[in-house]
Structures are given as C-alpha cells and as structure tokens.
Amino acid sequence: MKNYKRLLQYMRPYVKQLILAIFCIIMAAAANLYLPWIIKDMIDKVLAEKDMVMLNIICVGIIVVFLLRGIFFYGQSY
C-alpha cells in the first residue's frame, strides 16, 4: 500500500492526461463494438430489402466511425 501511495504522488501532475487517456480508451473500444452493428444493419437492410438509401448512410457511418476511432487511438497512445 505504501508503494501505491508513492506511485499516486508521481501521477498527480498528470491527472488530466490520465483522465483523457482513459476516456479515449473507452471511446475507442466503443467504436470497435459499433462496427459489427453497422455490418448487421448492412446485411439485414441493404442486402435483404435492397435499400440503397441505407447503403449510403452506412457508408458515411463507417467512414465517421473509422475517423473517430483513429482520433481516439491517437489520443490513448499520446
């Protein structure tokens, strides 16, 4: 326990960066979990019902998710 308290003293100046990194880790994991849901919608709605509007929405959604995922991966590694 003594070593843990000592470690926390060294981390005190970096609390903001630590919170930001934890937030980025959570959001990157959420973006990874969102991708299979997009694929499910593509199979269910686009391929089964031949809905071309949904295909366009899914394409934009995939681009946005990959962009956000890249930003959050950069934030967690920084």
C-alpha positions in Angstrom: 0.0 0.0 0.0 2.9 2.3 0.7 4.2 1.9 -2.8 0.8 2.6 -4.3 0.6 5.9 -2.4 4.1 6.8 -3.6 3.1 6.0 -7.2 0.0 8.2 -6.9 2.2 11.1 -5.8 4.2 10.8 -9.0 1.0 10.7 -11.1 -0.6 13.8 -9.5 0.7 16.3 -12.1 -0.6 14.1 -14.9 -4.2 13.5 -13.7 -5.8 15.4 -16.6 -3.8 13.5 -19.2 -4.7 10.2 -17.4 -8.4 11.0 -17.5 -8.2 12.0 -21.2 -6.4 8.7 -22.0 -9.0 6.7 -20.1 -11.8 8.5 -22.0 -10.0 7.8 -25.3 -9.6 4.1 -24.4 -13.3 3.8 -23.6 -14.4 5.6 -26.8 -12.0 3.6 -29.0 -13.5 0.4 -27.5 -17.0 1.7 -28.2 -16.1 2.4 -31.8 -14.8 -1.1 -32.2 -18.0 -2.5 -30.8 -20.1 -0.3 -33.1 -18.6 -1.8 -36.3 -20.3 -5.2 -36.1 -23.7 -3.5 -35.5 -23.2 -1.5 -38.8 -22.4 -4.7 -40.7 -25.5 -6.3 -39.2 -27.6 -3.4 -40.5 -26.0 -3.6 -43.9 -26.8 -7.3 -44.2 -30.3 -7.0 -42.8 -31.5 -3.8 -44.6 -29.3 -3.4 -47.6 -28.9 -6.9 -48.9 -32.3 -8.3 -47.8 -34.5 -5.2 -48.6 -32.3 -3.6 -51.3 -32.4 -0.2 -49.6 -29.9 2.0 -51.4 -30.5 5.0 -49.1 -29.5 2.9 -46.1 -26.4 1.8 -48.0 -25.3 5.4 -48.4 -26.0 6.1 -44.7 -24.0 3.0 -43.7 -21.0 4.1 -45.9 -20.9 7.5 -44.3 -21.3 5.9 -40.8 -18.4 3.6 -41.4 -16.2 6.5 -42.5 -17.1 8.5 -39.4 -16.5 5.6 -37.1 -13.1 4.9 -38.6 -12.2 8.6 -38.3 -13.3 8.8 -34.7 -11.6 5.5 -33.9 -8.3 6.9 -35.3 -8.6 10.0 -33.3 -9.3 8.1 -30.1 -6.4 5.6 -30.8 -4.1 8.6 -31.2 -5.4 10.1 -28.0 -4.9 7.0 -26.0 -1.3 6.4 -27.3 -0.3 10.1 -26.9 
